[in-house]
Amino acid sequence: MRLSDIKRLDETEFAHPLGWLGRALEAGKDHSGRLRAESSDGSAAITLTAPVSTEPTVVLDTPRGRFYTPDYELEVHGA
């Protein structure tokens, strides 16, 4: 799924994608240029594929305000 597929999130829903984004961005790119990380409990693998443009093109509405981000493709696979 692309982050642009998500329109609005409540606070609990927002915590999961934000955590996934953070872990993948901290892990750095692999040999294919993708960002990969494991979920905090190790039960899933997260892969982020960067969009062509890294400009903040997606706006997610959350209870704490708006979150601006590039339109990453997010894949989550069970371990």
Kinemage of the C-alpha trace (Angstrom):
@kinemage 1
@onewidth
@group {chain A} dominant
@subgroup {mainchain}
@vectorlist {calphas} color= white
{ca met a 1} P 0.000 0.000 0.000
{ca arg a 2} L 1.073 3.577 -0.479
{ca leu a 3} L 0.880 6.059 2.356
{ca ser a 4} L -1.456 8.127 0.162
{ca asp a 5} L -3.986 5.268 0.498
{ca ile a 6} L -4.369 6.264 4.153
{ca lys a 7} L -6.529 9.343 4.600
{ca arg a 8} L -7.195 9.681 8.314
{ca leu a 9} L -5.905 7.827 11.360
{ca asp a 10} L -6.863 7.871 15.008
{ca glu a 11} L -4.053 8.105 17.560
{ca thr a 12} L -3.618 4.353 18.009
{ca glu a 13} L -3.701 3.688 14.264
{ca phe a 14} L -1.144 6.432 13.655
{ca ala a 15} L 1.345 5.008 16.165
{ca his a 16} L 1.922 1.809 14.154
{ca pro a 17} L 2.759 3.308 10.726
{ca leu a 18} L 4.830 6.027 12.385
{ca gly a 19} L 6.823 3.409 14.295
{ca trp a 20} L 7.319 1.382 11.115
{ca leu a 21} L 8.510 4.429 9.214
{ca gly a 22} L 10.922 5.333 11.982
{ca arg a 23} L 12.480 1.858 12.210
{ca ala a 24} L 12.845 1.533 8.436
{ca leu a 25} L 14.356 5.001 8.056
{ca glu a 26} L 16.813 4.335 10.894
{ca ala a 27} L 17.879 1.008 9.369
{ca gly a 28} L 19.024 2.644 6.126
{ca lys a 29} L 18.824 1.398 2.558
{ca asp a 30} L 19.651 -2.134 1.521
{ca his a 31} L 21.475 -3.111 -1.710
{ca ser a 32} L 18.273 -2.554 -3.745
{ca gly a 33} L 17.730 0.933 -2.362
{ca arg a 34} L 14.781 -0.071 -0.191
{ca leu a 35} L 14.457 0.624 3.495
{ca arg a 36} L 13.893 -2.515 5.570
{ca ala a 37} L 13.333 -3.196 9.255
{ca glu a 38} L 11.555 -5.571 11.611
{ca ser a 39} L 8.564 -4.675 13.747
{ca ser a 40} L 9.333 -3.960 17.391
{ca asp a 41} L 8.195 -7.453 18.409
{ca gly a 42} L 9.980 -9.198 15.513
{ca ser a 43} L 6.769 -10.659 14.105
{ca ala a 44} L 6.819 -8.695 10.836
{ca ala a 45} L 9.234 -7.311 8.284
{ca ile a 46} L 8.687 -3.795 6.969
{ca thr a 47} L 9.859 -2.588 3.557
{ca leu a 48} L 9.628 1.008 2.355
{ca thr a 49} L 10.132 1.877 -1.277
{ca ala a 50} L 10.780 5.550 -1.869
{ca pro a 51} L 8.658 7.438 -4.381
{ca val a 52} L 10.254 9.174 -7.352
{ca ser a 53} L 9.841 12.527 -5.611
{ca thr a 54} L 10.885 12.909 -1.994
{ca glu a 55} L 8.850 16.081 -1.610
{ca pro a 56} L 6.209 15.795 1.127
{ca thr a 57} L 3.305 14.885 -1.127
{ca val a 58} L 1.085 13.049 1.367
{ca val a 59} L -0.844 14.627 4.199
{ca leu a 60} L -2.257 12.305 6.869
{ca asp a 61} L -4.778 13.811 9.263
{ca thr a 62} L -4.263 12.645 12.840
{ca pro a 63} L -5.692 13.737 16.200
{ca arg a 64} L -2.412 15.560 16.848
{ca gly a 65} L -2.355 17.427 13.557
{ca arg a 66} L -1.193 16.824 10.038
{ca phe a 67} L 1.713 14.566 9.097
{ca tyr a 68} L 3.506 15.448 5.848
{ca thr a 69} L 5.599 12.749 4.146
{ca pro a 70} L 6.719 11.475 0.752
{ca asp a 71} L 4.384 8.846 -0.680
{ca tyr a 72} L 6.338 5.744 0.347
{ca glu a 73} L 5.141 2.295 -0.639
{ca leu a 74} L 4.789 0.309 2.569
{ca glu a 75} L 4.924 -3.492 2.625
{ca val a 76} L 4.489 -5.506 5.798
{ca his a 77} L 5.159 -9.247 5.781
{ca gly a 78} L 4.687 -11.685 8.646
{ca ala a 79} L 7.871 -13.309 9.882
